[in-house]
């Protein structure tokens, strides 16, 4: 991504966060959840946000693809594809809790290059661009300098999403960390990028919609984010992921997880 191109896309992405916040504020009365066929919850706000984002993207970048959680894939063979999770943490959102966000990523040939983590209630926006940096509300951010797991705090999102050998690794990591907290969701990865959390992990219930936007934010701030075995994340990824403030800390985390195969 060239600097001029990145500036244009960053400005456009910032405009998308304004769309998200406005739609959530306007449509919040439709926040009652129903259960989809796959067992996951959805609200009218999820649909309204994704529809609004798609309309804005299609009008500006008609050649780009769009992969959204709630609506059909568009331009499947496109070089650039936007990946949208309109409300990440729908259960929390429907319950009136603040630990949810909206996620938007831009991938090139399946590799996340730009990511947004937006909290519509507070209008906090984490934005990352691969190779260029990360920002919180326009101010540059960077991950913590902690390199020892015993000095790092850990966020475990949905502890019930870890089972078998993966759960054993999660428990080893929990015991080794300085202290831990639960259910930070996507916002915990923004907090990691801003230097407030050392390690954040997601369990097996994660799909590409949930993870693509996190990658440029974490990496742009100086962190490392991979799958459970240390592999790079792409638009094809799903399952357990782990992010750390830096490479030294990440290596220690992966060693402790023991890189057991996912199930």
VENWOWO-V764483 format. One line per field, one symbol per residue. ss: DSSP state (H for helix, E for strand, C for the rest). phi: phi as a letter, one per 40 degrees, with the letter a starting at -180 (. if undefined). burial: I if it has 9 or more other ideal C-beta (glycine too) atoms within 8 Angstrom, else O. Layout:
ss = ???
phi = ???
burial = ???
This chain:
ss = CCHHHHHHHHHHHHHHHHHHHHHHHHHHHHCCCEECCCCCEECHHHHHHHHHHHHHHHHHCCCCEEEECCCCCECCCCCEEEEEEEEECHHHHHCCCCCCEEEEEEEECCEEEEEEEEECCCCEEEEEECCCEEEECCEECCCCCCCCHHHCEEEEECHHHCCHHHHHHHHHHHHHCCEEEECCCHHHHHHHHCCCCCEEEECCCCCHHHHHHHHHHHHHCCCEEEECCCCCCCCCCCCCEEEECCHHHHHHHHHHHCCCCCC
phi = .cdccccccccccccccccdccccccbdcccccbbcccgccabccdccccccccccccccbccccbbbcbbccbfdcccbbcbbbcbchcccdccgcccaabbbbbbbfgccbaabbbbcccgcbcbbbdgbhaabfgbdbaccccbbccbbcbbbcfcccbafccccccccccccccababfcgcccccccccgcbcabbbcccbbdccbdccccccccchcbbacccgcccbcccagcbabbcacccccccccccgfcccb
burial = IOOOOIOOIIOIIIIIIOIIIOIIOOIOOIIOIOOOOOOOIIIIIIIIIIIIIIOIIIOOIOOIIIIIIOOOOIIOOIOIIIIIIIIIIIOIIIOOOOIIIIIIIIIIOOIIIIIIIIIIOOIIIIIIIIOOOIIIOOOOIOIIOIOOIOOIIIIIIIOOIIOOIIIIIIOIIIOOIIOIIIOIIIIIIIIIIIIOIIIIIIIIOIOIIIIIIIIIIIIIIOIIIIIIIOOOIIIOIOIIIIIIIIOOIIOIIIOIIIOIOIO
